[in-house]
Amino acid sequence: MKNSSAYAAAGVNIALGDALKSKLPQLVARTRQPGCLGKIGGFGGLFELDTKKYRRPVLVSSADGVGTKLKIAVMTGRHDTVGQDLVNHCVNDIAVLGSKPIYFLDYIGMGKLEPAVFHQLIGGLAKACAEAKCALIGGETAQLPDMYAPGEYDLAGTIVGVIERDRILDGRRIRPGDAIIGLPSNGLHTNGYTLARKILFGELGYQPDDRLKELGGTLADELLKVHRNYGPLILKLRDKKSPHADALKGCAHITGGGFTGNIPRILPKTVDAVIRRGSWPVPPIFSILQAGGNVSVEEMHEVFNMGIGMVFVVAAAKADAVRRACGPGALFVGEIVRGKGVCRLS
């Protein structure tokens, strides 16, 4: 490129970008799935859907980011987990509809292209995609020196999945008397970090490497725990060979907005969800945040997952069997009652 030296002086290193991208095929090879066509680095990612497996396939898509959890990665120099967070969050968002993930696309925007950071991010994305059996078929890496402060970057992604039209899990079968099962989170996952950082590093004056007895480790270790992927469990429960194939009536991913913001997204307008506070163990990080920031109980449950990363709505007669099938930590956390489509905390 004739003006490449001038472009580099402006902050965009095309040669470095090309060198890093040339290694992408090897980095993402383990995510390859049947249906992948073409190669990484083309203008568009290609994936051939095997329509013989489906009668009426419906594609399900979602786009998301990791939010200001990226600030923790930058503060600590640890960038290998946030890529996993992104993929797992996106998988969960389509899994609540019963969808199987098929492919993923990422976006990385940086002020200056840092090879070590880039490789950690791609490594995390590839690891999570491989575990989710989801192909990483492409993406975009942008060098934007006027957009990001030194050392900072943005990370976002789009996932596409597939489901039979008559198997879409949309909550329409939810009725009064149904039970709500909560699946444990392992911490903040990817939500509430703006408030968490303000409390922990601002009001309480902690540093990422500070060890807190309540946490059994450092704040950095706690805040960088990888967002759990509940997708495989949902697909296992809904497999046609499973005794629980039709037991789930609705699933809600407890992300930004907490219980009151997410559970109503699956409720018919004739019912409410009642969540019983105190029916599950709350991880210590949330107590630290509530006390340190003088945050009300109501707001805590609106901002954070409070130790529950996913909820299932199941008919009462099938609820205990489903809870056992969910494994250790799954608990009854509420019930469905007549109402107007809202979630209430009791």
The 8 nearest C-alpha neighbors of each residue, nearest first, counted from 0:
[[1, 3, 2, 4, 13, 6, 14, 5],
 [2, 0, 3, 4, 5, 6, 7, 13],
 [1, 3, 5, 4, 0, 6, 7, 8],
 [2, 4, 6, 0, 5, 1, 7, 13],
 [5, 3, 7, 6, 2, 8, 1, 12],
 [4, 6, 8, 2, 7, 3, 9, 10],
 [7, 5, 3, 9, 8, 4, 11, 2],
 [6, 8, 11, 12, 10, 4, 9, 5],
 [7, 9, 5, 10, 6, 4, 11, 12],
 [10, 8, 6, 7, 11, 5, 144, 4],
 [9, 11, 7, 8, 144, 12, 6, 111],
 [10, 12, 7, 6, 142, 9, 13, 144],
 [13, 11, 7, 15, 14, 16, 10, 6],
 [14, 12, 16, 15, 11, 17, 3, 7],
 [13, 15, 17, 16, 12, 18, 3, 19],
 [16, 14, 18, 17, 13, 12, 19, 112],
 [15, 17, 13, 19, 14, 18, 20, 12],
 [16, 18, 20, 14, 15, 19, 21, 13],
 [19, 17, 15, 21, 16, 20, 14, 22],
 [20, 18, 16, 21, 17, 22, 15, 114],
 [19, 21, 17, 23, 22, 18, 16, 40],
 [22, 20, 18, 19, 23, 17, 24, 40],
 [21, 23, 20, 19, 24, 25, 26, 18],
 [22, 24, 26, 20, 25, 21, 27, 39],
 [25, 23, 27, 26, 22, 28, 39, 21],
 [24, 26, 28, 23, 27, 22, 29, 21],
 [27, 25, 23, 24, 28, 22, 122, 125],
 [26, 28, 125, 24, 29, 30, 25, 23],
 [29, 27, 25, 30, 31, 24, 26, 23],
 [30, 28, 27, 31, 129, 125, 26, 126],
 [31, 29, 129, 134, 28, 27, 135, 128],
 [32, 30, 134, 29, 28, 35, 33, 135],
 [31, 33, 134, 35, 34, 30, 133, 132],
 [34, 32, 35, 31, 47, 46, 36, 49],
 [33, 35, 47, 46, 32, 48, 36, 49],
 [36, 34, 46, 33, 32, 45, 47, 31],
 [37, 35, 45, 46, 34, 38, 47, 44],
 [36, 38, 45, 35, 39, 44, 41, 46],
 [37, 39, 40, 41, 36, 24, 44, 136],
 [38, 40, 137, 41, 24, 136, 23, 37],
 [41, 39, 38, 42, 137, 20, 43, 23],
 [40, 42, 43, 39, 38, 44, 37, 137],
 [43, 41, 40, 44, 137, 39, 138, 45],
 [44, 42, 41, 45, 137, 40, 138, 136],
 [43, 45, 136, 137, 41, 46, 42, 39],
 [46, 44, 36, 37, 35, 43, 47, 136],
 [47, 45, 35, 34, 36, 48, 44, 102],
 [46, 48, 34, 49, 35, 45, 36, 33],
 [47, 49, 50, 34, 46, 101, 51, 161],
 [50, 48, 51, 52, 47, 34, 53, 33],
 [49, 51, 52, 53, 48, 56, 54, 55],
 [52, 50, 49, 53, 54, 48, 56, 55],
 [51, 53, 50, 49, 54, 56, 48, 163],
 [54, 52, 50, 56, 51, 55, 163, 49],
 [53, 55, 56, 163, 52, 51, 50, 164],
 [56, 54, 163, 164, 53, 57, 165, 162],
 [57, 55, 163, 53, 162, 164, 54, 161],
 [56, 58, 162, 161, 164, 163, 59, 55],
 [59, 57, 161, 160, 56, 162, 60, 159],
 [58, 60, 160, 159, 161, 57, 93, 98],
 [61, 59, 159, 158, 160, 58, 93, 62],
 [60, 62, 158, 157, 89, 63, 159, 93],
 [63, 61, 157, 156, 158, 89, 60, 64],
 [64, 62, 155, 156, 89, 157, 61, 65],
 [63, 65, 155, 66, 154, 85, 156, 62],
 [64, 66, 85, 189, 68, 67, 69, 154],
 [67, 65, 68, 64, 69, 189, 190, 192],
 [66, 68, 69, 70, 192, 193, 65, 71],
 [67, 69, 70, 71, 66, 192, 65, 189],
 [68, 70, 67, 72, 71, 73, 66, 65],
 [71, 69, 73, 67, 68, 72, 74, 151],
 [72, 70, 74, 69, 68, 73, 75, 219],
 [71, 73, 77, 69, 75, 78, 70, 74],
 [72, 74, 70, 76, 71, 75, 69, 151],
 [75, 73, 71, 72, 76, 70, 207, 77],
 [76, 74, 77, 72, 73, 71, 207, 219],
 [75, 77, 73, 72, 74, 78, 71, 116],
 [78, 76, 72, 75, 79, 73, 80, 74],
 [77, 79, 72, 119, 80, 120, 81, 116],
 [78, 80, 119, 123, 120, 77, 81, 82],
 [81, 79, 83, 82, 123, 78, 225, 84],
 [82, 80, 84, 83, 78, 79, 85, 123],
 [83, 81, 124, 123, 85, 120, 84, 80],
 [82, 84, 123, 127, 80, 124, 81, 86],
 [85, 83, 81, 226, 87, 82, 225, 86],
 [84, 86, 82, 88, 83, 87, 65, 64],
 [85, 87, 89, 83, 88, 84, 90, 127],
 [88, 86, 228, 90, 84, 89, 85, 83],
 [87, 89, 91, 85, 86, 90, 84, 92],
 [88, 90, 92, 86, 91, 87, 158, 85],
 [91, 89, 87, 92, 88, 93, 94, 86],
 [92, 90, 94, 88, 89, 93, 230, 229],
 [91, 93, 89, 90, 94, 95, 88, 252],
 [92, 94, 95, 91, 90, 96, 98, 59],
 [93, 95, 91, 97, 98, 230, 96, 92],
 [94, 96, 250, 97, 93, 92, 251, 91],
 [97, 95, 168, 94, 98, 93, 167, 169],
 [98, 96, 94, 95, 168, 167, 234, 99],
 [99, 97, 94, 162, 161, 96, 93, 160],
 [98, 100, 160, 161, 101, 162, 94, 97],
 [101, 99, 160, 133, 159, 102, 98, 90],
 [100, 102, 133, 160, 159, 134, 99, 161],
 [103, 101, 134, 133, 159, 135, 158, 100],
 [102, 104, 158, 135, 157, 134, 136, 159],
 [105, 103, 138, 137, 157, 156, 135, 136],
 [106, 104, 156, 138, 155, 139, 157, 107],
 [105, 107, 139, 155, 138, 154, 156, 140],
 [108, 106, 140, 154, 153, 139, 141, 109],
 [109, 107, 141, 153, 152, 140, 142, 106],
 [110, 108, 152, 142, 111, 143, 112, 141],
 [109, 111, 144, 143, 147, 142, 149, 146],
 [112, 110, 109, 144, 142, 113, 10, 143],
 [111, 113, 109, 142, 114, 110, 16, 117],
 [112, 114, 116, 115, 117, 111, 109, 150],
 [115, 113, 117, 116, 118, 112, 19, 15],
 [116, 114, 118, 117, 113, 119, 120, 78],
 [117, 115, 119, 113, 114, 118, 120, 78],
 [116, 118, 114, 120, 115, 119, 113, 121],
 [119, 117, 121, 115, 120, 116, 122, 114],
 [120, 118, 79, 122, 116, 117, 78, 121],
 [119, 121, 117, 123, 82, 122, 118, 79],
 [122, 120, 124, 118, 123, 119, 125, 117],
 [121, 123, 119, 125, 120, 124, 118, 126],
 [124, 122, 82, 83, 79, 126, 120, 121],
 [125, 123, 82, 121, 83, 127, 122, 126],
 [124, 126, 128, 122, 123, 27, 127, 129],
 [127, 125, 123, 129, 124, 128, 122, 130],
 [126, 128, 83, 130, 129, 124, 125, 131],
 [129, 127, 133, 131, 125, 130, 126, 30],
 [128, 130, 30, 132, 126, 131, 127, 125],
 [129, 131, 127, 128, 132, 126, 133, 30],
 [130, 132, 128, 133, 129, 127, 231, 100],
 [133, 131, 129, 130, 128, 134, 30, 32],
 [132, 134, 128, 101, 102, 131, 100, 129],
 [133, 135, 102, 30, 31, 32, 136, 103],
 [136, 134, 103, 102, 30, 137, 104, 128],
 [137, 135, 44, 134, 39, 104, 103, 102],
 [138, 136, 104, 44, 39, 135, 40, 105],
 [137, 139, 105, 104, 106, 140, 136, 107],
 [140, 138, 106, 107, 141, 105, 137, 108],
 [139, 141, 107, 108, 106, 142, 138, 109],
 [142, 140, 108, 143, 109, 107, 139, 106],
 [141, 143, 109, 110, 11, 111, 108, 144],
 [142, 144, 110, 146, 145, 109, 141, 108],
 [145, 110, 143, 146, 10, 111, 147, 142],
 [144, 146, 143, 147, 110, 148, 10, 142],
 [147, 145, 143, 144, 110, 148, 109, 108],
 [148, 146, 110, 151, 145, 144, 152, 109],
 [147, 149, 151, 150, 110, 146, 144, 145],
 [150, 148, 151, 110, 147, 111, 144, 152],
 [151, 149, 148, 152, 73, 110, 111, 109],
 [152, 150, 148, 149, 147, 109, 73, 110],
 [153, 151, 109, 108, 147, 110, 154, 150],
 [154, 152, 108, 107, 109, 155, 151, 69],
 [153, 155, 107, 106, 64, 108, 65, 152],
 [156, 154, 64, 106, 63, 105, 107, 153],
 [155, 157, 105, 104, 62, 63, 106, 64],
 [156, 158, 62, 104, 61, 103, 105, 63],
 [157, 159, 103, 61, 60, 102, 89, 62],
 [160, 158, 60, 102, 59, 101, 100, 103],
 [161, 159, 100, 101, 59, 99, 58, 98],
 [160, 162, 58, 98, 99, 57, 59, 56],
 [161, 163, 98, 57, 56, 164, 99, 58],
 [164, 162, 56, 166, 165, 55, 57, 53],
 [163, 165, 166, 55, 167, 57, 56, 162],
 [164, 166, 163, 167, 55, 162, 168, 56],
 [167, 165, 163, 164, 168, 162, 97, 96],
 [168, 166, 96, 164, 165, 97, 169, 162],
 [167, 169, 96, 97, 249, 170, 166, 248],
 [168, 170, 171, 167, 96, 249, 265, 248],
 [171, 169, 249, 265, 248, 172, 173, 266],
 [170, 172, 173, 169, 267, 266, 248, 265],
 [173, 171, 170, 248, 174, 249, 169, 267],
 [174, 172, 170, 171, 248, 177, 266, 267],
 [173, 175, 177, 176, 172, 335, 270, 336],
 [176, 174, 336, 335, 177, 337, 270, 173],
 [175, 177, 335, 336, 174, 334, 178, 315],
 [178, 176, 314, 315, 335, 313, 175, 334],
 [177, 179, 334, 315, 313, 312, 314, 333],
 [180, 178, 312, 333, 334, 311, 332, 331],
 [179, 181, 331, 311, 310, 330, 332, 312],
 [182, 180, 310, 330, 329, 332, 307, 309],
 [181, 183, 329, 309, 307, 308, 310, 328],
 [184, 182, 307, 306, 308, 328, 181, 329],
 [183, 185, 308, 306, 307, 186, 182, 227],
 [184, 186, 183, 306, 224, 188, 187, 227],
 [187, 185, 188, 184, 306, 282, 224, 284],
 [186, 188, 189, 190, 303, 304, 222, 191],
 [187, 189, 226, 186, 190, 225, 185, 224],
 [190, 188, 65, 187, 68, 226, 66, 84],
 [189, 191, 255, 192, 254, 188, 187, 303],
 [192, 190, 193, 194, 302, 303, 195, 255],
 [193, 191, 195, 194, 190, 67, 68, 196],
 [192, 194, 196, 195, 191, 67, 197, 68],
 [193, 195, 197, 192, 196, 191, 198, 302],
 [194, 196, 192, 198, 197, 193, 199, 191],
 [197, 195, 199, 193, 198, 200, 194, 192],
 [196, 198, 201, 194, 195, 200, 199, 193],
 [197, 199, 202, 195, 292, 201, 196, 200],
 [200, 198, 203, 196, 205, 201, 197, 195],
 [201, 199, 204, 205, 196, 197, 198, 203],
 [200, 202, 197, 204, 198, 203, 199, 196],
 [201, 203, 198, 204, 199, 200, 197, 292],
 [204, 202, 199, 205, 201, 200, 198, 291],
 [205, 203, 200, 201, 202, 199, 206, 198],
 [206, 204, 200, 199, 203, 209, 207, 201],
 [205, 207, 209, 208, 200, 204, 218, 199],
 [208, 206, 219, 218, 209, 205, 217, 75],
 [207, 209, 217, 206, 219, 218, 210, 75],
 [210, 208, 217, 206, 207, 218, 211, 205],
 [209, 211, 217, 216, 208, 218, 212, 215],
 [212, 210, 214, 213, 216, 217, 215, 209],
 [211, 213, 215, 214, 210, 216, 217, 209],
 [214, 212, 211, 215, 283, 284, 216, 287],
 [215, 213, 216, 211, 212, 283, 284, 217],
 [214, 216, 212, 213, 211, 217, 210, 221],
 [217, 215, 210, 214, 211, 220, 218, 212],
 [218, 216, 210, 220, 209, 219, 208, 211],
 [217, 219, 221, 207, 220, 222, 209, 208],
 [218, 220, 207, 222, 217, 221, 223, 208],
 [221, 219, 217, 223, 218, 222, 224, 216],
 [222, 220, 218, 219, 223, 224, 217, 186],
 [221, 223, 219, 220, 224, 218, 187, 71],
 [224, 222, 220, 221, 219, 225, 80, 71],
 [225, 223, 221, 222, 220, 226, 186, 185],
 [224, 226, 84, 80, 227, 223, 188, 83],
 [225, 227, 188, 84, 87, 224, 189, 228],
 [228, 226, 225, 229, 87, 184, 185, 188],
 [227, 229, 87, 230, 91, 226, 90, 88],
 [228, 230, 232, 231, 91, 227, 233, 309],
 [229, 231, 94, 233, 232, 91, 228, 90],
 [232, 230, 234, 233, 229, 235, 228, 131],
 [231, 233, 235, 230, 234, 229, 236, 325],
 [234, 232, 230, 236, 235, 231, 237, 229],
 [233, 235, 237, 231, 232, 236, 238, 230],
 [236, 234, 232, 238, 233, 237, 231, 241],
 [235, 237, 233, 234, 243, 238, 244, 241],
 [238, 236, 244, 234, 235, 233, 239, 243],
 [237, 239, 241, 235, 240, 244, 236, 234],
 [238, 240, 244, 241, 237, 242, 245, 243],
 [241, 239, 238, 242, 244, 237, 243, 236],
 [240, 242, 244, 243, 238, 239, 236, 237],
 [243, 241, 244, 240, 236, 239, 245, 246],
 [242, 244, 246, 241, 236, 245, 237, 321],
 [245, 243, 237, 241, 239, 238, 242, 236],
 [246, 244, 243, 247, 237, 248, 242, 239],
 [245, 247, 243, 244, 313, 248, 317, 314],
 [246, 248, 313, 249, 245, 312, 311, 250],
 [249, 247, 170, 312, 313, 172, 173, 246],
 [248, 250, 170, 312, 247, 311, 168, 169],
 [249, 251, 311, 95, 310, 312, 252, 309],
 [252, 250, 310, 262, 309, 95, 253, 261],
 [251, 253, 309, 254, 308, 92, 91, 310],
 [254, 252, 308, 309, 257, 304, 261, 251],
 [253, 255, 257, 252, 190, 256, 304, 261],
 [256, 254, 190, 257, 302, 191, 303, 253],
 [257, 255, 260, 301, 302, 254, 261, 259],
 [258, 256, 301, 302, 304, 303, 253, 300],
 [259, 257, 261, 260, 262, 253, 301, 300],
 [258, 260, 342, 257, 261, 301, 262, 256],
 [261, 259, 256, 258, 257, 262, 263, 301],
 [260, 262, 258, 264, 263, 259, 253, 256],
 [261, 263, 264, 251, 258, 265, 259, 260],
 [264, 262, 266, 341, 265, 261, 340, 342],
 [263, 265, 262, 261, 266, 260, 251, 340],
 [266, 264, 170, 263, 262, 169, 249, 267],
 [267, 265, 263, 340, 264, 170, 268, 270],
 [266, 268, 269, 340, 270, 171, 265, 170],
 [267, 269, 340, 339, 270, 266, 338, 271],
 [270, 268, 339, 338, 267, 340, 337, 271],
 [271, 269, 338, 337, 340, 339, 336, 268],
 [272, 270, 338, 341, 340, 336, 342, 335],
 [271, 273, 342, 335, 334, 343, 336, 274],
 [272, 274, 343, 333, 334, 344, 342, 335],
 [275, 273, 333, 344, 332, 345, 343, 276],
 [276, 274, 345, 333, 332, 278, 344, 277],
 [277, 275, 278, 345, 274, 344, 279, 332],
 [276, 278, 279, 275, 280, 281, 332, 345],
 [277, 279, 276, 332, 275, 280, 331, 330],
 [280, 278, 277, 281, 330, 332, 276, 306],
 [281, 279, 282, 278, 277, 306, 305, 183],
 [280, 282, 306, 305, 279, 283, 285, 286],
 [283, 281, 284, 306, 285, 280, 186, 305],
 [284, 282, 286, 285, 213, 287, 281, 214],
 [285, 283, 287, 286, 282, 288, 214, 186],
 [284, 286, 288, 287, 283, 282, 289, 305],
 [285, 287, 289, 283, 288, 284, 290, 282],
 [288, 286, 284, 285, 290, 289, 291, 283],
 [289, 287, 285, 291, 286, 290, 292, 284],
 [288, 290, 294, 286, 292, 293, 287, 291],
 [289, 291, 293, 287, 292, 288, 286, 294],
 [292, 290, 288, 289, 293, 287, 198, 203],
 [291, 293, 294, 198, 289, 290, 288, 202],
 [292, 294, 290, 289, 291, 295, 288, 198],
 [295, 293, 289, 292, 299, 298, 296, 290],
 [296, 294, 298, 297, 299, 293, 289, 300],
 [295, 297, 299, 298, 300, 294, 289, 301],
 [298, 296, 295, 300, 299, 301, 344, 294],
 [297, 299, 301, 295, 300, 296, 302, 294],
 [300, 298, 296, 302, 301, 297, 303, 295],
 [299, 301, 298, 297, 257, 303, 302, 258],
 [300, 302, 257, 298, 256, 299, 303, 259],
 [303, 301, 257, 256, 299, 300, 191, 298],
 [304, 302, 257, 305, 300, 299, 191, 301],
 [303, 305, 257, 307, 306, 253, 308, 254],
 [306, 304, 303, 307, 281, 285, 300, 282],
 [305, 307, 184, 281, 304, 183, 282, 186],
 [308, 306, 183, 184, 304, 182, 305, 309],
 [309, 307, 184, 253, 183, 304, 182, 252],
 [308, 310, 252, 182, 253, 251, 307, 181],
 [311, 309, 181, 251, 180, 250, 182, 179],
 [310, 312, 250, 180, 179, 249, 313, 181],
 [311, 313, 179, 249, 248, 178, 247, 250],
 [314, 312, 247, 178, 318, 177, 248, 246],
 [315, 313, 177, 316, 317, 318, 178, 246],
 [314, 316, 318, 177, 178, 317, 313, 176],
 [315, 317, 314, 318, 319, 313, 177, 320],
 [318, 316, 315, 314, 320, 319, 321, 246],
 [317, 319, 315, 321, 313, 320, 316, 314],
 [318, 320, 322, 321, 317, 323, 316, 315],
 [321, 319, 323, 322, 318, 317, 324, 243],
 [320, 322, 324, 318, 323, 319, 325, 317],
 [321, 323, 319, 325, 324, 320, 329, 318],
 [324, 322, 320, 325, 321, 326, 319, 329],
 [323, 325, 321, 326, 322, 320, 236, 319],
 [326, 324, 322, 323, 329, 321, 327, 232],
 [325, 327, 324, 323, 329, 328, 322, 182],
 [328, 326, 329, 325, 323, 330, 324, 322],
 [327, 329, 183, 330, 326, 182, 325, 181],
 [328, 330, 182, 181, 327, 322, 325, 326],
 [331, 329, 181, 180, 332, 328, 322, 279],
 [330, 332, 180, 179, 333, 181, 178, 329],
 [331, 333, 278, 275, 180, 179, 181, 274],
 [334, 332, 274, 179, 275, 273, 331, 178],
 [333, 335, 178, 179, 273, 177, 272, 176],
 [334, 336, 272, 175, 177, 176, 271, 273],
 [337, 335, 175, 271, 270, 176, 338, 272],
 [338, 336, 270, 175, 271, 269, 335, 339],
 [337, 339, 270, 271, 269, 340, 336, 268],
 [338, 340, 268, 269, 270, 341, 271, 337],
 [339, 341, 268, 271, 270, 266, 267, 263],
 [342, 340, 271, 263, 339, 272, 343, 259],
 [341, 343, 272, 259, 271, 273, 263, 262],
 [344, 342, 273, 272, 274, 345, 341, 259],
 [345, 343, 274, 273, 275, 276, 342, 259],
 [344, 275, 276, 274, 343, 273, 333, 277]]
